[in-house]
Amino acid sequence: PSSVLQEAMGRRRGFAKRQRLKDESSNVQLTITKKRGKTIVTPEKRVTRSRKDMLREIEALKTQKMQIRAAKGRRKRQPAPIDERKTLDYNPVTAGERVDRELRLAKREATKAQREAAKARRARIRQRLKERGAEEVDFKQELSNFFLADTGPGAESSNAGVPVGESKLEPAVAQPSDGALVEESNV
């Protein structure tokens, strides 16, 4: 504010243009020494690094140290050199690829019955689950058994000893398409 006032009055600050041309002195350290009686000031530029750069270098050093440790461990675990090597025909091939193939086929034929039995078992389980999913449940009967189970001794149902959800299933009463009633029959 005062500079605006001075400029308005016709006065200008002397070196306002040169202020931005000064060297930045925040990263310069001055050392004062005496040579032959003269005091000499020598500027030494400090090398400053950002925190990110330093952390990045620390991480790089840590990973390098881990790699060196791992390499040392691998070197220590190397097996001892073999003093006397075995000859090439030490364990010769007795048969060949053809015989190996025949053995594999024989083994597969031997387990064929087991595989078919497992396949049939999976099919039986799948069929049983499908049938169980297709069963019709009388929700009114099941839910009344569920809700009346703990109301008191007077509410005993025909499925009192059977756990919830495992009562005898009764088919739901079907209504014919013409609207005539079908008589209920207890099974």
Disulfide bonds with the S-S distance in Angstrom:
none
